[in-house]
């Protein structure tokens, strides 16, 4: 069984989350390297990573790693690799490249050199001058950082945030991978109430519900590796059947989503149906300032508007003041908020006398945000 170095790529700030997810899946010797979580494994390991990782962006197979400071050296190293063992004669193999603090500073030139080197290698095996590139897709990912080149195959295709259940979305939607990370970074467990008072299209609530039900994140979508002749498509079918057998259809839990926009509530309900959790979650059209919650040790995770659609700017502050007054004063709840408002913690102190238990810098749609975590009491202490 061939062993690979597998890369699970991660957005800035989520590397540790993805690493913990990899370790929970039993992927050993996990290491973090510039937005990638690396671990050794087989093709089955790669398939599991695509199917089960909730917060990674993509899964890559490393096919080469070497130092390089010249285009000649880059060409020779890539051409020396046995590409015919990886790429069929009719493979489509677009090359994408990026360079960071390296002598080879032009990604477009790197792309051209790597493409030419791969063609040269393939010509030796297939003895043809032109490759049709009308077959399965094998994207080549080339990264040169500090004069070290890493060449990988993208096994995923469309990013892992594309779960397959979100048919509709509103403005500035939260990616499913980030939503899953917000849930993982919280203290929520399925035996506790869950609420999102700015639910939008329902992504956070749905991701939490799918995790509780045991639905593998990638269960409802396809991956590029499924079309590769050597990637054991039959083995993946077996893996997928096992994942379906782990779904807990009898799970009951209290999960609520609220939004002031009735159109978004309708979208959230349809998304929940597609995601297989419509019986677990309840979406209601309600202004956050009219939401009442019982003191039941619940967990709230919300991503409020950042101000781009609220005018004047004072409207955002007023909204956050109302949020802090209404929900941070709940004695038994744990409250988590992802916001671009830098002064939110001062609002929290002013309105509820609370400082965040933890803070984490994250990027949402390219915008820097802070994930404020106000952790409430452990319900086990009151049983």
PyMOL commands that set and color helices and strands:
alter all, ss='L'
color gray80, all
select helices_A, chain A and resi 15-24+43-52+71-79+83-85+107-126+176-184+203-213+224-227+233-245+262-275+288-290+314-327+344-352+379-382
alter helices_A, ss='H'
color red, helices_A
select strands_A, chain A and resi 4-9+31-33+36-41+59-67+95-100+140-145+148-154+194-196+255-259+281-285+299-302+334-339+358-364+367-374
alter strands_A, ss='S'
color yellow, strands_A
deselect
rebuild
show_as cartoon
